[in-house]
Amino acid sequence: MKLLIVGGTGKTGRLLISQGLEEGHCITAMVRKPNKLKFNHPNLKVLKGNVLNLENVESAVQGQDAVLSALGHKQFFIKTSILSRGTMNIIRAMEKKGVDRFICITSLGINESKFRLGLYYTLFVIPVILFFYFRDKSKQEKLIEQSNLDWTIVRPGQLTNGRKRTKYQHGPNLGSYILTKMISRNDVAHFMLNLIENRAYIKEAPGIIY
């Protein structure tokens, strides 16, 4: 399939690209800094673009079968709207170009999964370090939910750099109010790619943990 990956220079985004290519997909990666993407593959097209620029996003979305977003940033301590604004551009571009399937990674601990990232995140990390980031992620999710797309929001537990096991839990009401549940970026990428043609979680927001 023809897949657009947004956020391809991030840790999860790179795994989406590499695993997607291994599975035989034709990948387009829209990135701000193409030199950060150290991939060389005949089925990979790298487009320089900014998700905050609607024309850039429309150009990237054109002709795709699905869009996968691993959009993120590291501006944790200032009020930003990069995630929600960028996602709004993705939604507008997809609706305009007639591309329906959208899979986006956010996190446990947001909206109806609030508190399910464990006490450490609930009482310290989210309110002290990730307050603005998670508030923007919440807006991001709501924009997706209000769209007309065939969307799936993927909510992982704490991300690790572990290997791909392909054995994990996924579904609603996952996580823990006490402990912080983990999941590797490799397995999140595996799950997201499996969702492209899987209709099990259309217009739903499953969690994913070990």
Backbone torsions as a table, in degrees:
resi	resn	phi	psi	omega
1	MET	NA	161.3	176.4
2	LYS	-94.6	116.8	-174.3
3	LEU	-120.8	134.8	169.5
4	LEU	-99.6	127.8	176.6
5	ILE	-113.6	122.6	177.9
6	VAL	-104.3	133.5	-176.0
7	GLY	87.2	31.8	-173.5
8	GLY	-72.3	-13.8	179.1
9	THR	-89.2	-7.3	175.5
10	GLY	-77.7	171.4	-175.4
11	LYS	-63.5	-44.0	178.2
12	THR	-72.8	-38.8	179.2
13	GLY	-59.3	-41.2	178.7
14	ARG	-62.7	-37.1	179.1
15	LEU	-71.6	-35.4	173.9
16	LEU	-60.0	-42.0	179.1
17	ILE	-65.1	-51.7	-175.4
18	SER	-64.9	-44.1	179.4
19	GLN	-69.2	-37.4	178.1
20	GLY	-62.4	-41.4	177.6
21	LEU	-66.4	-39.5	177.7
22	GLU	-61.0	-32.2	-179.4
23	GLU	-83.9	-2.2	175.3
24	GLY	93.0	9.9	178.7
25	HIS	-76.9	156.5	171.0
26	CYS	-95.6	115.1	-170.9
27	ILE	-105.1	132.3	166.9
28	THR	-112.5	124.5	178.5
29	ALA	-111.7	118.3	175.4
30	MET	-96.5	117.6	-175.7
31	VAL	-136.6	153.7	177.8
32	ARG	-74.5	-35.3	-176.5
33	LYS	-126.4	89.4	-177.0
34	PRO	-57.4	-27.6	-178.5
35	ASN	-66.7	-15.8	178.3
36	LYS	-79.4	-13.3	-176.7
37	LEU	-99.1	103.0	-174.4
38	LYS	-92.8	59.4	177.9
39	PHE	-119.0	144.7	174.3
40	ASN	-138.4	104.6	-175.4
41	HIS	-151.1	140.5	-178.4
42	PRO	-63.6	-22.7	-179.6
43	ASN	-97.3	12.6	179.7
44	LEU	-113.6	128.3	174.3
45	LYS	-118.1	124.5	-179.7
46	VAL	-105.5	121.2	179.0
47	LEU	-109.9	131.0	173.6
48	LYS	-81.0	123.5	-179.5
49	GLY	-169.8	165.1	-179.1
50	ASN	-119.4	127.0	-177.7
51	VAL	-63.5	-18.3	177.9
52	LEU	-83.0	-3.9	177.7
53	ASN	-105.2	109.8	-174.0
54	LEU	-61.0	-37.9	179.7
55	GLU	-64.0	-39.8	175.7
56	ASN	-59.3	-44.5	-176.9
57	VAL	-68.5	-42.2	179.1
58	GLU	-60.5	-41.2	178.7
59	SER	-62.8	-40.1	-178.9
60	ALA	-71.7	-35.3	-176.7
61	VAL	-73.7	-29.2	-176.3
62	GLN	-51.3	123.6	174.5
63	GLY	82.0	4.2	-179.4
64	GLN	-84.3	156.7	174.1
65	ASP	-91.7	-26.8	-179.4
66	ALA	-160.3	159.2	177.7
67	VAL	-124.8	131.5	175.8
68	LEU	-118.3	128.3	-177.9
69	SER	-114.2	124.0	169.8
70	ALA	-119.0	37.2	-176.1
71	LEU	-62.3	134.3	178.1
72	GLY	-161.9	176.1	176.3
73	HIS	-160.0	178.1	-177.2
74	LYS	-119.8	20.0	178.1
75	GLN	-88.1	68.2	-170.8
76	PHE	-74.7	-30.4	-168.6
77	PHE	-100.9	9.8	176.4
78	ILE	-127.2	154.0	179.5
79	LYS	-71.6	119.8	-179.6
80	THR	-134.1	162.8	175.1
81	SER	-132.9	27.3	-177.4
82	ILE	-60.2	-44.7	-176.4
83	LEU	-66.9	-47.3	-177.9
84	SER	-70.8	-41.6	179.8
85	ARG	-67.3	-43.0	178.2
86	GLY	-63.3	-41.7	179.5
87	THR	-67.1	-36.3	176.8
88	MET	-61.8	-39.0	177.0
89	ASN	-65.7	-39.2	177.5
90	ILE	-61.9	-46.2	-179.5
91	ILE	-61.1	-47.5	-179.7
92	ARG	-60.6	-43.5	-179.0
93	ALA	-65.4	-42.7	-179.9
94	MET	-64.3	-43.9	179.5
95	GLU	-64.5	-38.2	179.8
96	LYS	-69.3	-38.8	-175.4
97	LYS	-92.2	-0.8	176.6
98	GLY	74.7	30.0	176.1
99	VAL	-103.2	121.1	-169.3
100	ASP	-98.0	-35.5	-168.6
101	ARG	-85.9	118.6	-178.3
102	PHE	-130.1	124.4	178.0
103	ILE	-123.2	123.0	-173.1
104	CYS	-130.8	133.5	177.3
105	ILE	-90.6	132.6	172.3
106	THR	-125.7	-110.7	-179.9
107	SER	-170.4	151.9	162.9
108	LEU	-61.5	155.9	-179.9
109	GLY	97.1	1.8	-176.5
110	ILE	-115.3	140.5	176.8
111	ASN	51.8	-123.2	-174.6
112	GLU	-71.6	-8.9	174.1
113	SER	-97.0	15.5	-180.0
114	LYS	-54.0	138.5	179.0
115	PHE	78.4	-5.6	-174.3
116	ARG	-87.0	14.8	175.5
117	LEU	-103.8	11.4	176.3
118	GLY	90.2	164.0	-174.8
119	LEU	-61.5	-39.5	-177.5
120	TYR	-59.0	-45.4	178.5
121	TYR	-73.6	-41.6	-176.2
122	THR	-64.4	-40.9	-174.1
123	LEU	-95.3	-20.2	-177.2
124	PHE	-127.5	-63.6	-170.2
125	VAL	-60.3	-49.1	-176.5
126	ILE	-68.7	-50.3	-178.3
127	PRO	-72.3	-25.6	-174.7
128	VAL	-98.5	-43.9	-173.7
129	ILE	-103.4	-43.9	-170.4
130	LEU	-108.1	22.0	-174.9
131	PHE	-57.3	-54.9	-178.4
132	PHE	-67.4	-36.9	-179.5
133	TYR	-63.5	-46.6	-178.6
134	PHE	-72.2	-32.0	176.3
135	ARG	-64.2	-39.5	177.0
136	ASP	-69.4	-37.1	176.1
137	LYS	-62.0	-37.4	177.7
138	SER	-62.2	-44.1	176.7
139	LYS	-63.5	-39.8	178.6
140	GLN	-57.7	-48.8	179.5
141	GLU	-60.5	-43.2	-176.9
142	LYS	-65.3	-36.3	176.6
143	LEU	-63.7	-41.8	178.5
144	ILE	-63.4	-44.7	-178.0
145	GLU	-63.6	-29.2	-179.1
146	GLN	-84.8	-6.8	-176.7
147	SER	-79.9	169.7	177.2
148	ASN	-96.1	11.0	-176.3
149	LEU	-79.1	163.8	168.1
150	ASP	-86.4	83.4	-171.3
151	TRP	-100.3	154.3	167.0
152	THR	-137.4	126.9	174.1
153	ILE	-97.7	125.5	-179.2
154	VAL	-103.9	121.7	-177.1
155	ARG	-112.0	96.1	178.2
156	PRO	-81.4	161.0	167.2
157	GLY	-75.4	-159.3	179.3
158	GLN	-62.8	127.7	-176.0
159	LEU	-80.2	139.0	176.1
160	THR	-125.1	171.1	177.8
161	ASN	-99.4	24.7	-177.9
162	GLY	-69.5	174.1	-177.1
163	ARG	-73.8	167.5	175.9
164	LYS	-80.8	114.4	178.5
165	ARG	-94.8	-32.1	-175.0
166	THR	65.3	10.4	174.8
167	LYS	-121.8	110.2	-176.3
168	TYR	-157.9	167.1	176.9
169	GLN	-94.5	142.7	173.8
170	HIS	-147.4	147.1	-179.5
171	GLY	144.0	-175.1	-179.8
172	PRO	-76.3	160.0	172.0
173	ASN	61.1	29.1	176.2
174	LEU	-90.0	170.5	-177.3
175	GLY	100.9	-173.7	-176.9
176	SER	-146.3	142.1	175.5
177	TYR	-75.6	-18.2	-176.0
178	ILE	-105.4	-58.2	-174.3
179	LEU	-95.0	152.1	175.1
180	THR	-91.6	113.9	-179.6
181	LYS	-84.7	143.1	-173.9
182	MET	-106.2	162.1	170.7
183	ILE	-160.2	140.1	-179.9
184	SER	-80.4	149.3	175.0
185	ARG	-59.8	-33.5	177.4
186	ASN	-58.8	-43.4	-178.6
187	ASP	-76.9	-29.8	173.6
188	VAL	-63.3	-44.5	177.6
189	ALA	-61.3	-43.2	178.3
190	HIS	-58.9	-45.6	-179.8
191	PHE	-64.1	-45.6	-178.5
192	MET	-62.0	-43.1	179.4
193	LEU	-66.1	-35.1	177.9
194	ASN	-68.7	-21.5	-178.4
195	LEU	-80.0	-11.1	-173.9
196	ILE	-56.4	-46.1	-179.7
197	GLU	-107.8	-0.5	-179.1
198	ASN	-86.3	123.5	-176.3
199	ARG	-92.1	7.3	-172.9
200	ALA	-65.3	-31.7	-174.1
201	TYR	-121.0	35.7	176.4
202	ILE	-67.5	129.4	-178.3
203	LYS	58.0	38.2	176.4
204	GLU	-135.2	167.8	-177.4
205	ALA	-130.4	77.1	-179.1
206	PRO	-71.4	146.1	168.7
207	GLY	-85.0	164.7	175.6
208	ILE	-145.3	123.3	-177.7
209	ILE	-148.5	170.3	169.2
210	TYR	-86.7	NA	NA
